[in-house]
Amino acid sequence: MKKINYLNIKDCPICGEHGKQLEHTLWFYLEPLKSTVEQRYRYCPNCKWGYCENPLNEESMNQYYAELYRYLRDTLAVDRMHIANQVEFAIRYMPSHNGLKVLEIGPCQPHFLDAVTMGTKAQGYFEEMNLMAAARLEASGYIPANKVDDMPQQYDLIAMCHVFEHVINPVIFLRNLGKRLAPNGVIFTEVPDFTRLDWLAQDDFQFEHVNYFSTQSLIRLAQRAGFDLVACESTRTKNYTTCGNQVLRTVFRANERTSTKSVETTEGWNSLLARPIETMHSVRKLLSKGPEKIALYGAGTRTTELMAYCDMGELPKMLYDIDPQKVGQTLCGIQVRDPITINPDEFDRILIMVLGRENEVAEFLKGQGVAAEQIIFLSSIILSK
């Protein structure tokens, strides 16, 4: 029998609050370590997830994984379908350019890398502790990330398919992965879904799984690690051999503007509420700068919001909108004009009050003879806050 060392994790690894101990413990026999272990679990009501209180420490787990025998079967048709769906979801959000690099953490088999490299022409890399699995991956033409001799690699996609539930400190782990991302790179994960507890929706607890994620917990985890959760879906592929029940797929992208204000505090909400007020005051200041003539494009939500913050004499006299139902109508006493009639000589600059399709509007204005330096974007004013 080999000596086993345990950790003692009472506080939630995401928020740091004291987790509530669950009343049942589970026993597992571990063949690689020739030992039987008892595991305890806790639940964090803040993050809405469960986690193992006493997982094996890193040295013991590395020894377990290195000696664990896995039957590396060929993929079944249902597995290929599930993996194809994983890849379709992941590559929707990764960059698109030549020379893409994809890293998979703990792949065990090459099937995800096969599908993603075929679909994107990317070079595939892997990190795998199991010696047998690593040999198979290398024989399939993929590069062990720890054997790259040149400068540290930056990856356009880092994938973890049923790996994140094995990670003891997911916040630090995700943060460290972020340092290995190329600009605009993303992290894809798939984990068992514990958002809705139902015997028909979840697999049983497993020794190797130290995290039991819900959608809420992954959102909080992303915020703590400095990421945005840009995509999430809950799905199930019946008879998928890795997890035949409900799974969560997520895509994380680094948030360069991470706020220290929590969504769970009034400070955070007050800060968010103040942003449109500050934006409208900035626009009002812009409009009041004389003797410049400013025109507005867009007679929608943002413009009506602006009118509530301005005096009548401060509002521009030129307002354009492509919507035929608005053209010819008046908004706060200003007639809405058809942008086809724009004469760039009538104003010094034009402020696009449209969000989401401002680039399309800018190209249209340029086609009407408006110079690029005459165009101002409301979105750039918002982002300056």
Secondary structure, DSSP 4 states (H G I P E B T S, - for coil): -----B----B-TTT-PBPEEPS--EEEEEGGGTEEEEE-EEEETTTTEEEESS-B-HHHHHHHHHH-----PPPPHHHHHHHHHHHHHHHTTS--STT-EEEEES-SSSHHHHHHHHHH-PEEEEE---HHHHHHHHHTTPEEGGG--SSPP-EEEEEEES-GGG-SSHHHHHHHHHTTEEEEEEEEEEEE--SS--TTT-PPP-TT--EE--HHHHHHHHHHHTEEEEEEEEE--TT-SS--S-EEEEEEEE-TT--SS-TTSHHHHHHHHHHHHHHHHHHHHHHTSSS--EEEE--SHHHHHHHTTS-GGGS-S-EE---TTTTT-EETTEEEEPGGG--GGG-SEEEE--SSSHHHHHHHHHHTT--GGGEEEHHHHHHT-
